[in-house]
């Protein structure tokens, strides 16, 4: 259990630091909690629902749910071992109290309602807490209103019904349609439950307080049981388990979809425009998360996610879309919300316009994860097998086209990563056909196109003056850290060129150790990209350089995991200021840690 310690947390103009948030969830939604005990983000009841709490994006008009000591205090907090149940210890001059938080589930799965449970326990002396609940209005499109029932006050927020359900010693000071304020005084041995119950377009069940309290422990047991079932036996196990638990937040259990992150519009650079909605299932991110789950041995999540993704692509085919909603529909076009934005970073977006981009690397994502799936001993059905053959034929037809690349850039180019990914896709198709997992009718064609791609890359994508593969053809010598994802191409085609490329990436895109930026020139508008840093460590291991890989991994972990946080990673880390940036929990960041640890464990001998 890793502790994060804080003096009395300070907000700057109402904003907490992005790296200071911890997450709780239950496989349907994720809430983010600041060190001062305020839940500043919760899209309820689903990951991609309109946010019920959104102070994260606007301290003045956003909703939140805070439990904070009335007196000056310090904070120690950590997840329980092998669990996503969060414990926060508040210490004041008069006493100490423990806050335990969970979005509850049962041993049989998630509840048919959302149950956000907060348990306060007095450990010593006396501590008084102030409760403040304010419902979000989704940019003034919902107007909360209250009705009183024999079970307690019920709040109506658009399609949602909510109840603040508490134990008897929680003293309500003020309550109206939009806000509740209360006070709780704890002494040694006292115990209070504060829960928020949510349903959408359904009746609201009101469980007994004791049952909610007990379900915190049931939820903990379920998390521990899941971790105990992991098959990972390699190095960096503590970090791998914490990242596995973070990825589990993003596995949307109603369908099996995998969200890229749980938030929208958290900036890649303060004051910049790179603020996007990541609460959808990207083909790329989902496949890479499935890859990480494969290394963890989580068969249920792998099968559910791969099946959902295949069916969703087929449903909206024949072309792949870059991303889909968690219910398997097309992502809505971006709309801009009139919110302040995190630390005044504009715009605030809902929806994502990258949905319709051509991204050729998706062929390698799908065929590569299918290859991993069958290599793990699983079996493809006839429909999926035919679908994969169709994707291989598409790739063979499309690889000559320009695309937006892995970084979803507005200008279509011949990106080297995209071309190498097409080579990987067709190489995987040939292997799957050789092993009778997909129809071999077109195998010879796939092999010929694969070799044509190789020849085209070696002729057009090598920059002699840089001694590296270029970002895109005609780029004038720029570099792209995503080439770390295609080390298999380097191993099989030109190991020397690929190693030179990785050295150039580290030299030109690296910053203060092993942290790297995504591509040349981007450091002016964003921070180092966490996933790319881990991908390079993974690539060095797979290229037969275990010493370099382990050195890079140690540097990354030292940079990211010793700054008082609970290892809930964002997308980016600003090495200059020590601040985290971008959406969170970020699937790419956590899966990249797991894949790097797996590669180093596989290729590097123990110390």
Residue pairs with C-beta under 8 A, 6 or more apart in sequence:
1 78
1 79
1 80
1 81
2 78
2 79
2 238
2 242
2 561
2 566
2 567
3 76
3 77
3 78
4 20
4 22
4 35
4 75
4 76
4 77
4 78
4 564
4 565
4 566
5 74
5 75
5 76
5 564
6 20
6 35
6 74
6 75
6 76
6 564
7 74
7 75
8 72
8 73
8 74
8 75
9 16
9 20
9 34
9 35
9 36
9 75
11 34
11 36
11 59
12 343
13 59
13 343
14 55
14 59
14 60
15 59
15 342
15 343
16 34
16 35
16 36
16 38
16 40
17 579
17 580
18 266
18 342
18 570
18 579
18 580
18 581
18 582
18 584
19 563
19 565
19 570
19 573
19 579
19 580
20 34
20 35
20 564
20 565
21 32
21 33
21 34
21 40
21 41
21 568
21 584
22 32
22 33
22 77
22 79
22 86
22 566
22 568
23 30
23 31
23 32
23 33
23 84
23 246
23 249
23 262
23 568
23 584
23 585
24 30
24 31
24 33
24 84
24 85
24 86
24 101
24 102
24 103
24 116
25 31
25 84
25 103
25 248
25 249
25 262
26 102
26 103
26 104
26 105
26 110
26 111
26 114
26 219
27 105
27 109
27 110
27 248
27 249
27 251
27 252
27 253
28 45
28 46
28 47
28 110
28 114
28 252
28 253
28 254
29 42
29 43
29 44
29 45
29 46
29 47
29 49
29 103
29 114
30 41
30 42
30 43
30 47
30 103
30 249
30 250
30 262
30 585
31 39
31 41
31 42
31 53
31 103
31 116
32 39
32 40
32 41
32 42
32 56
32 262
32 263
32 584
33 39
33 40
33 86
33 88
33 101
34 40
35 75
35 77
35 88
36 66
36 68
36 75
37 66
37 67
37 68
37 69
37 88
37 90
37 99
37 129
38 55
38 64
38 65
38 66
38 67
38 68
39 53
39 64
39 65
39 66
39 116
40 53
40 54
40 55
40 56
40 62
40 64
41 51
41 53
41 54
41 55
41 56
41 262
41 263
42 51
42 52
42 53
42 65
42 116
43 49
43 50
43 51
43 52
43 262
43 279
44 51
44 52
44 114
44 116
44 160
44 198
44 200
45 113
45 114
45 160
45 198
45 199
45 200
46 252
46 254
46 326
47 250
47 252
47 259
47 262
47 279
47 326
48 259
48 279
48 280
48 325
48 326
49 200
50 136
50 138
50 141
50 142
50 158
51 57
51 62
51 63
51 136
51 138
52 63
52 135
52 136
52 157
52 160
52 162
52 198
53 62
53 63
53 64
53 65
53 136
54 62
54 63
54 136
54 138
54 339
55 62
55 63
55 64
55 136
56 62
56 263
56 266
56 342
57 264
57 265
57 337
57 339
57 340
57 341
57 342
57 348
58 339
58 340
58 341
59 340
60 340
61 137
61 139
61 140
61 339
61 340
62 136
62 339
63 134
63 135
63 136
63 137
64 132
64 133
64 134
65 116
65 132
65 133
65 134
65 196
66 130
66 131
66 132
66 133
67 99
67 118
67 120
67 129
67 130
67 131
67 184
67 194
68 129
68 130
68 132
69 90
69 92
69 97
69 127
69 128
69 129
69 130
70 128
70 129
70 130
70 183
71 92
71 93
71 94
71 127
71 128
72 92
72 93
73 90
73 91
73 92
74 90
74 91
75 88
75 89
75 90
75 91
76 88
76 89
76 91
77 86
77 87
77 88
77 89
77 566
78 86
78 87
78 566
79 85
79 86
79 87
79 242
79 245
79 566
80 86
80 87
80 220
80 223
81 224
82 223
82 224
82 227
82 228
82 241
82 245
83 220
83 223
83 224
83 227
83 245
84 102
84 219
84 223
84 245
84 248
84 249
85 100
85 101
85 102
85 216
85 219
85 220
85 223
86 100
86 101
86 102
86 566
87 98
87 99
87 100
87 101
88 98
88 99
88 100
88 101
89 96
89 97
89 98
89 99
89 123
90 96
90 97
90 98
90 99
90 127
92 125
92 127
94 125
94 126
94 127
95 122
95 123
95 124
95 125
95 126
95 127
95 186
95 187
95 188
96 122
96 123
96 124
96 125
96 127
97 120
97 121
97 122
97 123
97 127
97 129
97 186
98 120
98 121
98 123
99 118
99 119
99 120
100 118
100 119
100 121
100 216
101 116
101 117
101 118
101 119
102 116
102 117
102 215
102 216
102 219
102 220
103 114
103 115
103 116
103 117
103 219
104 111
104 115
104 116
104 117
104 212
104 215
104 216
104 218
104 219
105 111
105 215
105 218
105 219
105 222
106 215
106 218
106 222
107 218
107 221
107 222
107 225
109 253
110 253
111 215
112 202
112 205
113 197
113 198
113 199
113 202
113 204
113 205
114 196
114 197
114 198
114 199
115 195
115 196
115 197
115 198
115 207
115 212
115 215
116 195
116 196
116 197
116 198
117 193
117 194
117 195
117 212
117 213
117 215
117 216
118 193
118 194
118 195
119 191
119 192
119 193
119 194
119 213
119 216
120 129
120 184
120 186
120 191
120 192
120 193
120 194
121 186
121 190
121 191
121 192
122 186
122 187
122 188
122 189
122 190
122 191
123 188
124 188
125 187
125 188
126 185
126 186
126 187
127 185
127 186
128 183
128 184
128 185
128 186
129 183
129 184
129 185
129 186
130 181
130 182
130 183
131 170
131 180
131 181
131 182
131 183
131 184
131 194
132 179
132 180
132 181
133 164
133 179
133 180
133 181
133 196
134 178
134 179
135 142
135 144
135 155
135 157
135 162
135 178
135 179
136 142
136 157
137 143
137 144
137 157
137 178
138 158
139 337
139 338
139 339
141 158
142 157
142 158
143 177
144 155
144 156
144 157
144 177
144 178
145 155
145 156
145 177
146 153
146 154
146 155
146 156
146 175
146 176
146 177
147 153
147 154
147 156
148 154
151 163
151 206
152 163
152 164
152 165
152 206
153 163
153 164
153 175
154 161
154 162
154 163
154 204
155 161
155 162
155 163
155 164
155 177
156 162
159 200
159 201
160 198
160 199
160 200
161 198
161 199
161 200
161 202
161 204
162 196
162 197
162 198
162 204
163 196
163 197
163 204
163 206
164 180
164 194
164 195
164 196
165 193
165 194
165 195
165 196
165 197
165 206
165 207
165 209
165 212
166 182
166 192
166 193
166 194
166 195
166 209
167 191
167 192
167 193
167 194
167 209
169 184
169 185
169 190
169 192
170 182
170 183
170 184
170 192
170 194
171 182
171 183
171 184
172 180
172 181
172 182
173 181
173 182
173 183
174 180
174 181
175 181
184 192
184 194
186 192
191 213
193 209
193 212
193 213
195 209
195 212
197 204
197 205
197 206
197 207
199 205
223 245
226 248
226 298
227 241
227 244
227 245
229 297
229 298
230 241
230 244
230 296
230 297
230 298
231 296
231 297
232 240
232 241
232 244
232 295
232 296
232 297
232 594
232 597
232 598
233 601
234 240
234 597
234 598
234 600
234 601
234 602
235 597
235 600
235 601
235 604
235 606
236 553
236 557
236 593
236 597
236 600
236 601
239 557
239 561
239 567
239 593
239 597
240 296
240 593
240 594
240 597
242 567
243 292
243 567
243 569
243 590
243 591
243 593
243 594
244 292
244 296
244 298
244 590
244 594
246 567
246 568
246 569
246 585
246 590
247 289
247 292
247 293
247 585
247 587
247 590
247 591
247 594
248 301
249 262
249 585
250 258
250 259
250 260
250 261
250 262
250 289
250 585
250 587
251 257
251 258
251 289
251 301
251 304
251 305
252 258
252 259
252 281
252 326
254 326
254 327
255 308
255 326
255 327
255 328
256 301
256 304
256 305
256 307
256 308
257 281
257 286
257 305
257 308
257 309
257 312
257 324
257 325
257 326
257 327
257 328
258 281
258 285
258 286
258 289
258 290
258 305
258 309
258 587
259 278
259 279
259 280
259 281
259 326
259 587
260 278
260 279
260 280
260 281
260 282
260 285
260 323
260 583
260 586
260 587
260 588
261 278
261 279
261 571
261 582
261 583
261 584
261 585
261 586
261 587
262 278
262 279
262 583
262 584
262 585
263 278
263 279
263 583
263 584
264 275
264 276
264 277
264 278
264 279
264 348
264 349
264 350
264 583
265 275
265 276
265 277
265 337
265 339
265 341
265 342
265 345
265 347
265 348
265 349
265 583
266 275
266 342
266 570
266 571
266 581
266 582
266 583
266 584
267 274
267 275
267 341
267 342
267 343
267 345
267 581
267 582
268 274
268 275
268 525
268 526
268 527
268 571
268 572
268 581
268 582
269 345
269 525
269 526
269 527
269 574
269 581
270 342
270 343
270 344
270 345
270 579
270 581
271 343
271 344
271 345
272 345
272 525
272 526
273 346
273 347
274 525
274 526
275 341
275 342
275 345
275 346
275 347
275 348
275 349
276 349
276 352
276 354
276 583
277 334
277 349
277 350
277 351
277 352
278 352
278 583
278 586
279 326
280 323
280 324
280 325
280 326
280 331
280 352
280 355
281 309
281 312
281 323
281 324
281 325
281 326
282 322
282 323
283 309
283 313
283 320
283 321
283 322
283 323
283 359
283 362
283 365
283 366
284 322
284 359
284 361
284 362
284 365
284 406
285 587
285 588
285 591
286 305
286 309
287 309
287 362
287 365
287 366
287 368
287 369
288 365
288 587
288 588
288 591
288 592
288 595
289 305
289 587
289 591
290 301
290 302
290 305
290 306
290 309
290 369
290 372
290 373
291 368
291 369
291 372
291 591
291 595
292 590
292 591
292 594
292 595
292 598
293 301
293 302
293 305
294 302
294 369
294 372
294 373
294 376
295 594
295 595
295 598
296 594
299 378
302 373
302 376
302 378
303 378
306 369
306 370
306 373
307 384
308 328
309 366
310 366
310 384
310 387
311 328
312 324
312 328
313 320
313 321
313 366
313 387
314 383
314 387
315 328
316 324
316 330
318 390
318 394
319 394
320 359
320 362
320 366
320 391
321 330
321 331
321 355
321 356
322 354
322 355
322 356
322 357
322 359
322 362
322 408
323 331
323 352
323 354
323 355
324 330
324 331
324 355
325 331
325 332
330 355
331 351
331 352
331 355
332 350
332 351
333 351
333 353
333 355
334 349
334 350
334 351
334 352
334 353
335 349
335 350
335 351
336 347
336 348
336 349
337 347
337 348
337 349
337 350
338 348
339 348
340 348
341 347
341 348
354 404
354 408
357 403
357 404
357 408
358 398
358 401
358 402
358 403
358 404
358 412
359 403
359 404
359 405
359 406
359 408
359 418
360 395
360 398
360 399
360 401
360 403
360 415
360 418
360 419
360 421
360 422
361 405
361 406
361 417
361 418
361 421
361 422
363 391
363 392
363 394
363 395
363 398
363 421
363 422
363 425
364 421
364 422
364 424
364 425
364 428
364 486
365 421
366 388
366 391
366 425
367 388
367 391
367 392
367 395
367 424
367 425
367 428
367 429
367 432
368 424
368 425
368 428
370 380
370 384
370 388
370 428
370 432
370 437
371 428
371 431
371 432
373 380
374 380
374 432
374 435
374 437
380 388
380 437
380 438
385 437
385 438
385 439
386 438
386 439
388 429
388 432
388 437
388 438
389 429
389 438
389 439
389 441
389 442
391 425
391 429
392 425
392 426
392 429
392 438
392 442
392 446
393 442
393 445
395 422
395 425
395 426
395 429
395 449
396 426
396 442
396 445
396 446
396 449
398 422
399 419
399 422
399 449
399 453
402 412
402 413
402 414
403 412
403 413
403 415
403 418
404 410
404 411
404 412
405 413
405 415
405 417
405 418
405 472
406 415
406 417
406 418
406 421
406 482
406 485
407 480
407 482
407 518
407 519
413 472
413 473
413 474
413 475
414 460
414 461
414 472
414 473
414 474
415 471
415 472
415 480
416 457
416 461
416 469
416 470
416 471
416 472
416 473
416 480
416 483
417 480
417 482
417 483
417 485
417 486
419 453
419 456
419 457
419 461
420 457
420 469
420 483
420 486
420 489
421 485
421 486
422 453
423 450
423 453
423 454
423 457
423 486
423 489
423 493
424 486
424 488
424 489
426 446
426 447
426 449
426 450
426 453
427 450
427 488
427 492
429 438
429 443
429 446
430 443
430 446
430 447
430 450
432 438
433 439
433 440
433 442
433 443
433 446
434 440
434 443
454 493
457 469
457 489
457 493
458 493
458 494
460 473
461 469
461 470
461 473
462 468
462 469
462 470
462 497
463 469
463 470
463 477
465 477
466 477
466 479
466 504
467 500
467 501
467 504
468 479
468 497
468 500
468 501
468 504
468 505
469 483
469 497
469 498
469 501
470 477
470 478
470 479
470 480
471 478
471 479
471 480
471 519
471 520
472 478
472 480
475 520
477 520
478 519
478 520
478 521
479 501
479 504
479 505
479 508
479 509
479 519
479 520
480 505
480 518
480 519
480 520
481 505
481 509
481 516
481 517
481 518
481 519
481 529
481 532
481 535
481 536
482 518
482 519
482 532
482 535
483 498
483 501
483 502
483 505
484 502
484 505
484 532
484 535
484 536
484 538
484 539
485 535
485 539
487 498
487 538
487 539
487 542
487 543
488 542
489 498
490 497
490 498
490 499
490 501
490 539
490 543
491 498
491 542
491 543
495 543
495 544
498 543
499 543
499 545
502 536
502 539
502 540
502 543
505 516
505 536
506 514
506 516
506 536
508 520
509 516
509 517
509 518
509 519
509 520
509 532
510 516
511 517
511 523
511 528
511 575
511 576
512 559
512 575
513 555
513 556
513 558
513 559
513 575
514 533
514 536
514 537
514 551
514 552
514 553
514 555
514 556
514 559
515 528
515 530
515 533
515 555
515 556
515 559
515 573
515 575
516 528
516 529
516 532
516 533
516 536
517 523
517 526
517 527
517 528
517 529
517 532
518 526
518 529
518 532
526 572
526 581
527 572
527 573
527 574
527 575
527 579
527 581
527 582
528 572
528 573
528 574
528 575
529 571
529 572
530 560
530 569
530 570
530 571
530 572
530 573
530 586
530 588
530 589
530 592
531 571
531 586
531 588
531 589
531 591
531 592
532 592
533 552
533 556
533 592
534 553
534 556
534 589
534 592
534 593
534 595
534 596
535 592
535 595
535 596
536 552
537 549
537 550
537 552
537 553
537 556
537 596
537 599
537 600
538 549
538 592
538 595
538 596
538 598
538 599
538 600
540 546
540 548
540 549
540 552
541 549
541 596
541 599
541 600
541 602
541 603
541 604
542 599
542 603
544 603
546 600
546 603
546 604
546 605
547 604
549 596
549 599
549 600
549 603
549 604
550 600
550 604
550 607
553 596
553 597
553 600
559 573
559 575
560 567
560 569
560 573
561 567
563 578
565 580
568 584
568 585
569 580
569 584
569 585
569 586
569 589
569 590
569 593
570 580
570 581
570 582
570 583
570 584
570 585
570 586
570 589
571 581
571 582
571 583
571 584
571 586
571 588
571 589
572 580
572 581
572 582
573 579
573 580
573 581
574 580
574 581
